[in-house]
Amino acid sequence: MTHSAPPDPGLIPGQRLYLLLGAMLVAGSALLFSVKAVLVKCVYPYGVDALTLLTLRMGISLPLFAIIAWFEQRRRAHTLPAGDLSRCLGLGILGYYLASYLDFEGLRFIGVGLERMVLYIYPTIVVLVGAIAGRQRISPLVAGALVATYAGIGLTYAGRSHDGAQRALGCALVAGSAVTYALFVLGSSTMIARLGARAFMSVAMVGACLAMLLHAAIAALIQGGSPLFCLPPVVYAYGAALALLCTVAPALLMGDGLKRVGAQRFAIISTIGPLGTVLLGWLLLGEALTPVNGLGIALTMAAGVAMGIGK
């Protein structure tokens, strides 16, 4: 089933509702993804490495995405062309295998607060590349929203301690994740318009899961085994939560939301993600939340509301 590009906002009530629902889907996806970093930090004390945890996450997710892809294929009148299939798989490997692996490795060296701050350079990359490519100009409203959201994010993390000799390595890994994810978002818009959100996301995620499992299999051969089947029960519970709550659900929400709002609006709305991470880090990990940090949260949320009203 082919979907048309998102309608221009602001004139017809039906179009406003279409975009509002898309914004809610994107916000829900970003908030669920924000839980991921906190769960990962909760698992690492059990001695689990990033590769094992990612393999567990993707291994549980794979059957669910395969079932969705199968149902979506049955709805189509013809087989997915080889070119579209390869692009879907390639984008999935880029955005959810490579980006996730870099992010999980970076979380070994830095806290969830700094990880979110570095990771959320990706909306700027999406907006700037989109503008350079001529897809959409950066209006004063978009520019103001970007400045406000990043000012808010900066205040959110102001005064936090990020000491450690390996901080630079962690930041570099997460920055690499941000770049690869931005490229995924930009490439996904066209494919979602061609194939539909669920069809694209399910095939892309099957590609990401298979790439992760292949990586794990090669690593097991090199190392002479894998700890995947002898982990503490609580780790499997965390792995299931990462798969269902932080992978399958937000990926499907992200696909439908991106179809409705487009790459640039998606990038801006997704800045709610770091705020969710800050609050969860405060509630679950005991990370400090000062009045300055609270001001940053309020500023970023206000920017998002202003963007929604303006659109």
PALOTOR-102702 format. One record per residue (C-alpha): residue in one letter; x, y, z. Coordinates in steps of 0.001 Angstrom, whole numbers, padded with zeros to 6 digits. Layout:
REM PALOTOR-102702
+------+---------+---------+---------+
! type !       x !       y !       z !
+------+---------+---------+---------+
!    a !       X !       Y !       Z !
...
+------+---------+---------+---------+
***
This chain:
REM PALOTOR-102702
+------+---------+---------+---------+
! type !       x !       y !       z !
+------+---------+---------+---------+
!    m !  000000 !  000000 !  000000 !
!    t !  001472 !  003350 ! -001021 !
!    h !  001056 !  006430 !  001144 !
!    s !  001214 !  010000 ! -000045 !
!    a !  003475 !  012570 !  001552 !
!    p !  002194 !  014367 !  004670 !
!    p ! -000213 !  017203 !  003835 !
!    d !  000719 !  020816 !  004314 !
!    p ! -000379 !  021805 !  007807 !
!    g ! -002512 !  024639 !  009011 !
!    l ! -005438 !  025122 !  006639 !
!    i ! -007880 !  022231 !  006998 !
!    p ! -008991 !  020888 !  010412 !
!    g ! -008544 !  017319 !  009185 !
!    q ! -004951 !  018077 !  008295 !
!    r ! -004328 !  019610 !  011720 !
!    l ! -005686 !  016461 !  013365 !
!    y ! -003528 !  014326 !  011049 !
!    l ! -000389 !  016209 !  012107 !
!    l ! -001380 !  016322 !  015771 !
!    l ! -001782 !  012552 !  015860 !
!    g !  001563 !  012214 !  014094 !
!    a !  003202 !  014471 !  016687 !
!    m !  001730 !  012369 !  019503 !
!    l !  003051 !  009174 !  017893 !
!    v !  006525 !  010681 !  017499 !
!    a !  006532 !  011945 !  021100 !
!    g !  005453 !  008520 !  022354 !
!    s !  008183 !  006857 !  020326 !
!    a !  010831 !  009269 !  021630 !
!    l !  009758 !  008749 !  025247 !
!    l !  009832 !  004964 !  024917 !
!    f !  013265 !  005145 !  023304 !
!    s !  014392 !  007363 !  026186 !
!    v !  013733 !  004482 !  028603 !
!    k !  016357 !  002440 !  026745 !
!    a !  019392 !  004241 !  028172 !
!    v !  018129 !  003860 !  031746 !
!    l !  017455 !  000135 !  031323 !
!    v !  020885 ! -000377 !  029788 !
!    k !  022565 !  001316 !  032767 !
!    c !  020513 ! -000911 !  035091 !
!    v !  021769 ! -004052 !  033328 !
!    y !  025487 ! -003258 !  033077 !
!    p !  026162 ! -003873 !  036820 !
!    y !  025339 ! -007556 !  036180 !
!    g !  028480 ! -007823 !  034045 !
!    v !  026687 ! -007950 !  030691 !
!    d !  028514 ! -006406 !  027724 !
!    a !  026896 ! -004292 !  025024 !
!    l !  027019 ! -007035 !  022370 !
!    t !  025278 ! -009612 !  024580 !
!    l !  022590 ! -007154 !  025641 !
!    l !  021951 ! -006011 !  022065 !
!    t !  021798 ! -009632 !  020879 !
!    l !  019200 ! -010395 !  023543 !
!    r !  017198 ! -007306 !  022597 !
!    m !  017266 ! -008001 !  018857 !
!    g !  016774 ! -011756 !  019227 !
!    i !  013506 ! -011221 !  021097 !
!    s !  012411 ! -008500 !  018660 !
!    l !  013123 ! -010448 !  015451 !
!    p !  010116 ! -012865 !  015491 !
!    l !  007708 ! -009996 !  016165 !
!    f !  009023 ! -007862 !  013309 !
!    a !  009093 ! -010902 !  011012 !
!    i !  005413 ! -011592 !  011730 !
!    i !  004492 ! -007956 !  011058 !
!    a !  006509 ! -007990 !  007817 !
!    w !  004762 ! -011197 !  006730 !
!    f !  001285 ! -009737 !  007331 !
!    e !  002213 ! -006528 !  005542 !
!    q !  003519 ! -008522 !  002578 !
!    r !  000249 ! -010456 !  002365 !
!    r ! -001642 ! -007164 !  002124 !
!    r !  000399 ! -006062 ! -000873 !
!    a ! -000778 ! -006864 ! -004382 !
!    h !  002760 ! -007684 ! -005501 !
!    t !  006098 ! -008758 ! -004094 !
!    l !  008364 ! -006077 ! -002681 !
!    p !  010827 ! -005110 ! -005462 !
!    a !  014423 ! -006172 ! -004869 !
!    g !  015625 ! -002559 ! -004901 !
!    d !  013111 ! -001478 ! -002266 !
!    l !  013893 ! -004550 ! -000177 !
!    s !  017630 ! -003842 ! -000209 !
!    r !  017074 ! -000177 !  000696 !
!    c !  014795 ! -001114 !  003595 !
!    l !  017287 ! -003651 !  004923 !
!    g !  020190 ! -001234 !  004467 !
!    l !  018429 !  001586 !  006292 !
!    g !  017499 ! -000773 !  009119 !
!    i !  021094 ! -001924 !  009487 !
!    l !  022242 !  001703 !  009511 !
!    g !  019653 !  003074 !  011926 !
!    y !  019010 !  000227 !  014344 !
!    y !  022036 ! -002033 !  014165 !
!    l !  024971 !  000331 !  013764 !
!    a !  023424 !  003262 !  015631 !
!    s !  022271 !  001025 !  018497 !
!    y !  025623 ! -000718 !  018793 !
!    l !  027521 !  002580 !  018945 !
!    d !  025047 !  003943 !  021484 !
!    f !  025213 !  000880 !  023765 !
!    e !  029016 !  000922 !  023646 !
!    g !  029046 !  004632 !  024471 !
!    l !  026838 !  004030 !  027514 !
!    r !  029614 !  001908 !  028989 !
!    f !  031708 !  005053 !  029428 !
!    i !  029240 !  007897 !  030100 !
!    g !  026015 !  008413 !  032042 !
!    v !  022531 !  008536 !  030588 !
!    g !  022366 !  012334 !  030874 !
!    l !  025459 !  013012 !  028797 !
!    e !  024514 !  010209 !  026396 !
!    r !  021163 !  011839 !  025637 !
!    m !  022716 !  015281 !  025205 !
!    v !  025240 !  013993 !  022663 !
!    l !  022752 !  011712 !  020909 !
!    y !  020343 !  014575 !  020337 !
!    i !  022600 !  016373 !  017937 !
!    y !  020777 !  014246 !  015361 !
!    p !  017729 !  016562 !  014989 !
!    t !  020064 !  019364 !  013947 !
!    i !  021695 !  017083 !  011385 !
!    v !  018274 !  016094 !  010004 !
!    v !  017063 !  019694 !  009724 !
!    l !  020291 !  021031 !  008216 !
!    v !  020697 !  018209 !  005678 !
!    g !  017029 !  018571 !  004734 !
!    a !  017518 !  022287 !  004171 !
!    i !  020751 !  021813 !  002195 !
!    a !  019049 !  019205 !  000014 !
!    g !  016267 !  021678 ! -000662 !
!    r !  013535 !  019524 !  000851 !
!    q !  012295 !  022246 !  003170 !
!    r !  013575 !  025662 !  004122 !
!    i !  014455 !  026530 !  007701 !
!    s !  011736 !  029007 !  008621 !
!    p !  012195 !  031471 !  011495 !
!    l !  009841 !  029309 !  013561 !
!    v !  011896 !  026163 !  012937 !
!    a !  015143 !  028013 !  013678 !
!    g !  013700 !  029467 !  016875 !
!    a !  012420 !  026048 !  017959 !
!    l !  015839 !  024493 !  017394 !
!    v !  017623 !  027214 !  019364 !
!    a !  015120 !  026946 !  022212 !
!    t !  015206 !  023164 !  022407 !
!    y !  018998 !  023005 !  022469 !
!    a !  019187 !  025806 !  025007 !
!    g !  016756 !  023825 !  027110 !
!    i !  018755 !  020631 !  026720 !
!    g !  021943 !  022502 !  027681 !
!    l !  020311 !  023852 !  030831 !
!    t !  018905 !  020411 !  031590 !
!    y !  022420 !  019007 !  031864 !
!    a !  024103 !  022118 !  033294 !
!    g !  026281 !  021476 !  036288 !
!    r !  026330 !  017700 !  035931 !
!    s !  029574 !  015871 !  036547 !
!    h !  030914 !  013974 !  033565 !
!    d !  034390 !  013174 !  034870 !
!    g !  036277 !  010159 !  033637 !
!    a !  039232 !  009406 !  031411 !
!    q !  037048 !  007565 !  028909 !
!    r !  034443 !  010301 !  028543 !
!    a !  035768 !  011379 !  025133 !
!    l !  035503 !  007824 !  023774 !
!    g !  031947 !  007492 !  025043 !
!    c !  030947 !  010830 !  023519 !
!    a !  032534 !  009923 !  020182 !
!    l !  030673 !  006608 !  020046 !
!    v !  027335 !  008237 !  020844 !
!    a !  027991 !  011040 !  018332 !
!    g !  028570 !  008369 !  015685 !
!    s !  025234 !  006856 !  016689 !
!    a !  023566 !  010259 !  016259 !
!    v !  024943 !  010685 !  012731 !
!    t !  023893 !  007211 !  011590 !
!    y !  020417 !  007634 !  013081 !
!    a !  019992 !  011019 !  011368 !
!    l !  020838 !  009406 !  008021 !
!    f !  018287 !  006701 !  008770 !
!    v !  015554 !  009269 !  009494 !
!    l !  016303 !  011163 !  006283 !
!    g !  016328 !  008019 !  004162 !
!    s !  013220 !  006603 !  005800 !
!    s !  010866 !  009384 !  004716 !
!    t !  011030 !  008422 !  001043 !
!    m !  010689 !  004711 !  001691 !
!    i !  007739 !  005190 !  004069 !
!    a !  005976 !  007249 !  001415 !
!    r !  006553 !  004460 ! -001114 !
!    l !  005761 !  001405 !  000994 !
!    g !  003837 !  002511 !  004067 !
!    a !  005122 !  002939 !  007605 !
!    r !  004602 ! -000552 !  008990 !
!    a !  005822 ! -002353 !  005902 !
!    f !  009005 ! -000293 !  005840 !
!    m !  009731 ! -000424 !  009582 !
!    s !  009099 ! -004160 !  009899 !
!    v !  011439 ! -005031 !  007007 !
!    a !  014057 ! -002517 !  008167 !
!    m !  013992 ! -003918 !  011689 !
!    v !  014265 ! -007495 !  010417 !
!    g !  017449 ! -006376 !  008639 !
!    a !  018788 ! -004752 !  011809 !
!    c !  018000 ! -007812 !  013938 !
!    l !  019630 ! -010206 !  011465 !
!    a !  022748 ! -008027 !  011267 !
!    m !  022993 ! -007983 !  015057 !
!    l !  022588 ! -011762 !  015330 !
!    l !  025211 ! -012278 !  012600 !
!    h !  027578 ! -009992 !  014519 !
!    a !  026955 ! -012015 !  017690 !
!    a !  027492 ! -015331 !  015906 !
!    i !  030825 ! -014198 !  014447 !
!    a !  031916 ! -012890 !  017866 !
!    a !  030958 ! -016216 !  019492 !
!    l !  033028 ! -018141 !  016947 !
!    i !  036035 ! -015906 !  017526 !
!    q !  035726 ! -015984 !  021324 !
!    g !  034845 ! -019675 !  021550 !
!    g !  031374 ! -019179 !  022995 !
!    s !  028749 ! -016692 !  024116 !
!    p !  027323 ! -015888 !  027582 !
!    l !  023868 ! -015363 !  026067 !
!    f !  022350 ! -018556 !  027512 !
!    c !  023787 ! -018358 !  031030 !
!    l !  022699 ! -014913 !  032195 !
!    p !  020904 ! -014093 !  035468 !
!    p !  017084 ! -014221 !  035115 !
!    v !  016774 ! -010488 !  035789 !
!    v !  018888 ! -009769 !  032701 !
!    y !  016444 ! -011690 !  030507 !
!    a !  013627 ! -009619 !  031994 !
!    y !  015493 ! -006415 !  031145 !
!    g !  016168 ! -007794 !  027659 !
!    a !  012461 ! -008455 !  027120 !
!    a !  011637 ! -004909 !  028259 !
!    l !  014264 ! -003491 !  025894 !
!    a !  012804 ! -005531 !  023031 !
!    l !  009092 ! -004904 !  023589 !
!    l !  008959 ! -001447 !  025177 !
!    c !  012092 !  000155 !  023734 !
!    t !  012318 ! -001448 !  020283 !
!    v !  009122 ! -002942 !  018818 !
!    a !  006590 ! -000431 !  020172 !
!    p !  008592 !  002781 !  019520 !
!    a !  009729 !  001591 !  016074 !
!    l !  006118 !  001119 !  014964 !
!    l !  005069 !  004437 !  016503 !
!    m !  008059 !  006119 !  014882 !
!    g !  007161 !  004817 !  011423 !
!    d !  003551 !  006019 !  011572 !
!    g !  004566 !  009338 !  013134 !
!    l !  007328 !  010021 !  010605 !
!    k !  004904 !  009331 !  007762 !
!    r !  002543 !  011988 !  009095 !
!    v !  004890 !  014791 !  010163 !
!    g !  007976 !  014416 !  007926 !
!    a !  011662 !  014221 !  008828 !
!    q !  012207 !  017816 !  010030 !
!    r !  009191 !  017968 !  012327 !
!    f !  010012 !  014454 !  013530 !
!    a !  013493 !  015601 !  014524 !
!    i !  012190 !  018602 !  016463 !
!    i !  009390 !  016747 !  018272 !
!    s !  011831 !  013985 !  019240 !
!    t !  013751 !  016424 !  021430 !
!    i !  011274 !  015458 !  024148 !
!    g !  013336 !  012271 !  024470 !
!    p !  016202 !  013762 !  026533 !
!    l !  013682 !  015209 !  028963 !
!    g !  012240 !  011778 !  029581 !
!    t !  015733 !  010429 !  030177 !
!    v !  016532 !  013165 !  032689 !
!    l !  013372 !  012492 !  034684 !
!    l !  013885 !  008725 !  034630 !
!    g !  017526 !  009146 !  035596 !
!    w !  016408 !  011258 !  038554 !
!    l !  013683 !  008816 !  039611 !
!    l !  015442 !  005495 !  038989 !
!    l !  019186 !  006173 !  039011 !
!    g !  019361 !  008945 !  041591 !
!    e !  020861 !  011515 !  039230 !
!    a !  020618 !  015087 !  040477 !
!    l !  017900 !  017425 !  039171 !
!    t !  018558 !  021073 !  040056 !
!    p !  016347 !  024148 !  039514 !
!    v !  018503 !  025049 !  036500 !
!    n !  017853 !  021593 !  035060 !
!    g !  014141 !  022074 !  035690 !
!    l !  014275 !  025393 !  033829 !
!    g !  015837 !  023606 !  030872 !
!    i !  013060 !  021025 !  030841 !
!    a !  010416 !  023772 !  030911 !
!    l !  012144 !  025695 !  028092 !
!    t !  012360 !  022667 !  025819 !
!    m !  008749 !  021687 !  026461 !
!    a !  007607 !  025270 !  025806 !
!    a !  009507 !  025252 !  022499 !
!    g !  007747 !  022052 !  021491 !
!    v !  004343 !  023515 !  022350 !
!    a !  005134 !  026693 !  020419 !
!    m !  006148 !  024609 !  017417 !
!    g !  002913 !  022654 !  017578 !
!    i !  000786 !  025805 !  017831 !
!    g !  002690 !  027499 !  015009 !
!    k !  002323 !  024488 !  012729 !
+------+---------+---------+---------+
***
